[in-house]
């Protein structure tokens, strides 16, 4: 078996490097609850956002949740729209910043592009 950073035969995509047991939790349950209410996310959107913030790729999220990758993509797009960001890292930064009570005004995260 090849290491996680190598591609398997016939597959030009990199495998997931995120190990859910090895990652430090960035937000606790109380903070995720705040994010859910703040952005009016559905329970499934919160579930997907948590996995995105833990570093999982869409195909891994789909496999773990037993849904289609296109469904994950749709949920991620809906989350971006609600949070008014354009990337996974912008979403993560927004969630961490706001959940820690250091809410920056939208569009004011330096170096992070948001939608307004």
C-alpha positions, 0 to 999 in steps of 0.5 A: 500500500502506498503512503497517503501522499502518493497516488494509487495506480490509475488515480491522479488525485491525492488521497486525504491526508487528514486523520480525524483522530490526529487533528486538534479540534478548532471549535468545540460544540458550543462554538459550532452551535454559535456558528450554526445559529449565526449563519442559519446553517442546517444540521447537515451543513454544520456536519459538512462544515465541520469536516471541511474545517478538519481538512477532509476533501469533498470525496472523503466527506461524501464517502463518510456520509454516504452521499454523492460528491455533487451533494457535498459540493452543493452543501459547500456552495450553500455554506459559502453563500450563507457565510459570504466567503469564496473558499474553504480557508476563508470559511475556516478563518471566519468560523474560528474568528467569530466563534472565539469572540473576535468577530472581524467585520465581514470583508475585513479578514486580511488576505481573505476574499469574501463576497459582499 
